[in-house]
């Protein structure tokens, strides 16, 4: 019996990486939900809803998006989204599909879904996961669009693993060079999705080819991978490196300095992934959208670059900079930098990752930016 199960899983892994979805492959039409409605959450919800409307052979038409209720000019944000089909708070001037329904009830959004796309700032994952408890997830799957890691006393953990362990929800990951506003405005981009075969997978249930159908758009091309660790770590650590790129740009050092930060950043991203996740494959960082491409984009114009640049130029506090620049949202690199620094401190490994440690020290410990070249000299 065990050998039969192993053979079936191997066959499914091969299918995941080489096959395309067909209507006859699945037991049913799948209902989609999106947890998160920030700019990236809404951008992903938009493209998922477009596919749900166009691919009725795979998906139920209605897509529900959880919105943390707030008032905008005296009206509930959910009311505005559902009546005007625009997230005026976090993704203004982008028309959303009419089959995308905003819902402030998190449990209601999740319990009726077959595939749950989780797309929130990663520092809120634990509290959201606690609110999601009590639902039977045995026949549901998820995709995490979060960019971060869960640091524990025993080392870092992938956020997709955190979701699985806390909710019993089989979870893949999506990450890539994806600036939300560009994706929302349908400018061409690529992303990487890793969706491993579920331990209890049965024929006809959601698989990697179905996930490609869910996310692929004419303007949003999906590369499939089976390296969950590589896709996840690339998306998490590039935010820290982008802060560093912003610091040197804000200091007026030019493109050569930024390139040096990016080069050293790629080395440390791969080293961190290899040290803590044995399944990691270096080519995920060097060849996919979730690796070097995401780093390039983030160091060219993402929110972490903007925060680092403004910090170097203005001397304002990080909280003030986030409030001024990010419309109430957060720069994920700040949280990840702190988590990585705490982990490396506990494990006495600060000297092994000089760039990420230096970025943290500049932002949090008053280290002059002028010290960065000496810190990363080889």
C-alpha positions in Angstrom: 0.0 0.0 0.0 2.8 2.4 0.9 4.6 1.7 -2.3 1.4 2.3 -4.3 0.9 5.7 -2.6 4.6 6.7 -3.3 4.2 5.8 -7.0 1.0 7.8 -7.2 2.7 10.9 -5.5 5.6 10.6 -7.9 3.3 10.5 -10.9 1.5 13.6 -9.6 4.7 15.5 -9.1 5.7 14.8 -12.7 2.2 15.9 -13.8 2.4 19.1 -11.8 5.5 20.2 -13.6 4.7 19.2 -17.1 1.0 19.1 -17.6 -1.8 21.6 -18.2 -5.2 21.4 -16.6 -8.2 20.0 -18.4 -11.9 20.0 -17.4 -12.0 16.3 -17.1 -9.1 16.2 -14.6 -11.1 17.6 -11.6 -14.0 16.4 -9.4 -15.9 19.8 -9.4 -15.7 23.5 -10.0 -13.7 25.1 -7.3 -14.7 28.1 -5.2 -12.0 30.8 -4.7 -11.5 33.1 -1.8 -8.9 35.8 -1.1 -7.8 36.7 2.4 -6.4 40.2 2.2 -7.4 43.5 0.5 -4.3 45.7 0.5 -2.9 46.8 -2.8 -1.3 43.5 -3.6 -4.2 41.5 -2.1 -6.6 43.4 -4.3 -4.4 43.1 -7.4 -4.3 39.4 -7.0 -8.0 39.2 -6.2 -8.7 41.1 -9.5 -6.8 38.6 -11.7 -8.1 35.6 -9.9 -11.7 36.9 -10.3 -11.0 37.5 -14.0 -10.0 33.9 -14.4 -13.0 32.6 -12.3 -15.3 34.5 -14.7 -13.6 33.3 -17.8 -12.8 29.7 -16.8 -16.1 28.4 -15.7 -15.0 24.8 -16.5 -12.6 25.0 -13.5 -14.0 27.6 -11.1 -17.2 29.0 -9.6 -17.8 32.5 -10.9 -18.0 34.4 -7.6 -14.8 35.2 -5.7 -15.0 36.5 -2.2 -12.3 38.8 -0.8 -11.9 39.4 3.0 -11.7 43.1 3.8 -10.8 44.4 7.2 -13.7 46.8 7.6 -12.8 50.5 7.8 -14.6 53.8 7.0 -13.6 55.8 4.0 -15.3 59.2 3.8 -18.1 58.0 6.1 -18.8 54.8 4.1 -17.7 51.2 4.8 -14.9 50.1 2.5 -16.8 46.9 1.6 -19.8 48.9 0.5 -17.7 51.0 -1.7 -15.9 48.0 -3.3 -19.2 46.1 -3.9 -21.1 49.1 -5.3 -18.4 51.0 -7.2 -16.0 48.0 -7.9 -12.9 49.9 -6.8 -10.8 49.6 -3.7 -10.5 53.4 -3.2 -8.3 53.0 -0.1 -5.6 50.7 -1.3 -5.9 50.3 -5.1 -7.6 53.5 -6.4 -8.5 54.1 -10.0 -8.5 50.3 -10.9 -11.8 48.8 -11.9 -12.4 45.5 -10.2 -14.5 42.6 -11.7 -18.1 42.5 -10.8 -17.8 38.9 -9.6 -15.3 40.0 -6.9 -17.3 40.4 -3.7 -15.9 42.2 -0.6 -16.8 40.5 2.7 -15.8 41.7 6.2 -16.5 38.3 7.7 -13.3 36.3 7.6 -14.8 33.0 8.6 -17.6 33.4 6.0 -15.0 34.0 3.3 -12.9 30.9 4.2 -15.5 28.3 5.1 -17.2 28.3 1.7 -14.0 28.2 -0.3 -12.1 25.3 -1.9 -8.9 27.4 -2.7 -7.9 30.2 -0.3 -5.4 32.8 -1.5 -3.8 34.4 1.5 -2.3 37.8 0.9 -1.7 39.9 4.0 1.3 41.6 5.6 3.2 38.6 7.1 3.3 40.2 10.6 -0.5 39.8 10.8 -0.5 36.1 9.8 -0.7 34.7 13.3 -3.6 36.8 14.4 -5.5 36.0 11.1 -4.7 32.3 11.4 -6.2 32.4 14.9 -9.4 33.9 13.5 -9.5 31.2 10.9 -9.5 28.3 13.3 -12.5 26.1 13.7 -13.1 25.4 10.0 -12.5 22.0 8.5 -9.7 22.5 6.0 -9.2 18.8 5.1 -10.6 19.3 1.6 -9.3 22.8 1.1 -5.9 24.1 -0.2 -4.2 27.5 -0.1 -1.7 29.6 -1.8 0.4 32.1 0.2 1.3 35.4 -1.5 3.0 36.6 1.7 6.6 37.7 1.6 8.3 36.9 4.9 9.5 34.1 7.2 8.4 32.8 10.6 11.4 33.0 12.9 11.2 30.5 15.8 13.8 29.5 18.5 14.6 26.5 16.4 15.2 28.5 13.2 13.2 30.0 10.4 10.0 28.4 9.1 8.3 29.0 5.8 5.0 30.9 6.1 3.3 28.2 4.0 4.4 25.6 6.7 3.1 27.9 9.4 -0.3 27.9 7.7 -0.3 24.1 7.3 0.7 23.5 10.9 -1.7 26.0 12.5 -4.7 25.3 10.3 -4.1 21.9 8.7 -4.4 23.6 5.3 -2.1 22.4 2.5 -0.4 25.5 1.2 1.7 26.5 -1.8 3.4 29.8 -2.5 3.3 32.6 -5.1 6.1 35.1 -5.4 7.8 37.1 -8.1 8.8 40.4 -9.6 5.3 41.8 -9.0 4.7 45.5 -8.2 1.0 45.5 -7.3 0.1 48.7 -9.2 1.6 47.4 -12.4 -0.1 44.0 -12.2 -3.4 45.7 -11.4 -3.0 47.9 -14.5 -2.3 44.8 -16.5 1.3 45.6 -17.4 3.2 42.5 -18.4 5.0 40.6 -15.6 6.0 37.1 -14.5 5.5 35.2 -11.2 6.5 31.9 -9.8 4.1 29.4 -8.1 5.2 26.4 -6.1 2.4 24.0 -5.2 3.7 20.7 -3.9 1.6 17.6 -4.0 -0.6 17.3 -0.9 0.2 14.3 1.3 -3.4 13.1 1.1 -3.8 14.0 -2.6 -6.5 12.2 -4.5 -7.1 12.4 -8.3 -9.4 15.2 -9.2 -8.4 17.6 -6.4 -6.5 20.9 -6.9 -3.0 20.5 -8.2 -0.3 22.6 -9.8 -1.8 22.8 -13.3 -5.0 24.1 -11.7 -3.0 26.7 -9.8 -1.5 27.9 -13.1 -5.0 28.2 -14.5 -6.0 30.2 -11.5 -3.3 32.8 -11.7 -2.2 32.9 -15.4 -3.4 36.0 -17.3 -2.3 37.3 -20.7 -0.4 40.0 -18.8 0.7 37.8 -15.8 2.7 34.8 -16.8 3.2 32.0 -14.3 6.3 29.8 -14.0 5.7 26.6 -12.0 8.3 25.3 -9.5 8.5 22.6 -6.9 11.0 24.5 -4.8 8.7 26.0 -2.1 11.7 27.0 0.0 13.5 28.9 -2.8 10.3 30.7 -3.9 9.5 31.7 -0.3 13.0 32.8 0.8 13.6 34.8 -2.4 10.4 36.8 -1.8 11.2 37.4 1.9 14.8 38.4 1.9 14.8 40.6 -1.2 12.8 43.1 0.8 15.7 43.4 3.2 18.2 43.9 0.3 15.9 46.5 -1.2 16.1 48.5 1.9 19.8 48.5 1.5 19.5 49.6 -2.1 17.3 52.5 -1.0 19.9 53.5 1.6 22.7 53.8 -0.9 20.5 55.5 -3.4 19.3 58.0 -0.7 23.0 58.6 0.2 23.6 59.6 -3.5 26.1 56.8 -4.2 24.8 55.9 -7.6 24.0 52.7 -9.6 27.4 51.1 -9.0 26.8 51.0 -5.3 23.3 49.7 -5.7 24.6 46.9 -8.0 27.1 46.0 -5.3 24.3 45.7 -2.7 22.3 43.6 -5.0 25.2 41.3 -5.8 26.0 40.7 -2.2 22.3 40.4 -1.5 21.9 37.5 -3.9 24.8 35.7 -2.2 23.2 36.1 1.2 19.8 35.1 0.0 21.1 31.9 -1.4 23.3 31.2 1.6 20.5 31.7 4.0 18.1 29.4 2.1 20.7 26.7 1.7 21.7 26.8 5.4 18.2 26.5 6.8 16.2 24.7 4.1 17.9 21.5 2.7 15.4 21.2 -0.1 16.4 24.6 -1.6 17.8 24.7 -5.1 20.1 27.6 -6.0 18.7 27.9 -9.5 15.4 29.1 -8.0 17.2 32.3 -6.9 19.2 32.7 -10.1 16.6 31.8 -12.8 13.0 32.4 -11.6 10.9 35.5 -11.1 10.8 34.7 -7.4 14.6 35.2 -7.2 16.8 37.6 -9.1 14.0 39.2 -11.0 12.1 40.1 -7.9 15.2 41.5 -6.3 15.8 43.7 -9.4 12.3 45.0 -9.4 12.3 45.7 -5.6 15.6 47.5 -5.8 14.4 49.6 -8.7 11.1 50.9 -7.3 9.4 48.9 -4.6 8.2 50.2 -1.3 11.2 48.9 0.6 13.5 50.9 -1.7 11.4 54.0 -1.1 11.6 53.6 2.7 15.3 53.1 2.7 15.9 56.0 0.4 13.8 58.4 2.4 15.5 57.2 5.6 18.9 58.1 4.2 17.7 61.4 2.9 15.5 62.8 5.6 16.5 61.2 8.9 12.8 60.8 9.8 11.7 57.9 11.9 10.6 54.7 10.1 7.1 55.1 11.4 6.8 58.6 10.0 8.3 57.5 6.7 5.8 54.6 6.4 2.9 57.0 7.2 4.1 59.5 4.7 4.9 57.2 1.8 2.9 54.0 2.1 -0.7 55.0 2.6 -1.1 53.1 5.8 0.7 50.0 4.6 4.0 48.6 5.8 7.5 47.9 4.3 7.9 44.2 4.9 11.7 44.4 4.8 11.7 46.2 8.1 10.0 43.3 9.9 12.0 40.6 8.1 15.3 42.4 8.8 14.5 42.4 12.5 13.5 38.8 12.5 16.6 37.7 10.6 18.8 39.8 12.9 17.4 38.3 16.0 17.8 34.8 14.7 21.5 35.4 13.6 22.2 37.0 17.0 20.8 34.0 18.9 22.8 31.6 16.8 26.0 33.7 16.8 26.0 34.0 13.0 26.0 37.8 12.5 29.4 37.8 10.7 28.1 35.3 8.1 25.5 37.7 6.7 27.2 41.1 6.8 24.9 42.9 4.4 21.6 42.1 6.1 23.1 42.8 9.5 24.5 46.1 8.3 21.1 47.2 6.9 19.5 46.4 10.2 22.2 48.3 12.1 21.9 51.4 10.0 18.1 51.6 10.4 17.9 50.5 14.0 21.2 51.0 15.8 22.5 54.3 14.3 25.3 52.9 12.2 26.4 55.5 9.6 25.6 54.5 6.0 29.2 55.3 5.3 30.2 52.1 7.1 28.4 49.9 4.7 31.2 49.3 2.2 33.7 48.3 4.9 31.1 45.9 6.4 30.6 44.0 3.2 34.2 44.0 1.9 35.3 40.5 0.9 
